């Protein structure tokens, strides 16, 4: 199950970035949202020099799976 509709449409790093920031809006408190927004920004800075298309697709797939896990984690707590 994808955290938000449109996960299957994410193909580029910019689309992933926007998608993950939208996922952050689904988190319960402002503090948690800011924490994960910061983590998303840092991750993009770390991987900004990546130019291997296969590796980029692996990162996108893993990031969507991680976002799904995080959203499900907070849904279960509420």
Secondary structure as GFF3:
##gff-version 3
##sequence-region A 1 78
A	DSSP	three_ten_helix	7	9	.	.	.	ID=ss1
A	DSSP	alpha_helix	13	24	.	.	.	ID=ss2
A	DSSP	alpha_helix	30	46	.	.	.	ID=ss3
A	DSSP	alpha_helix	53	77	.	.	.	ID=ss4
###
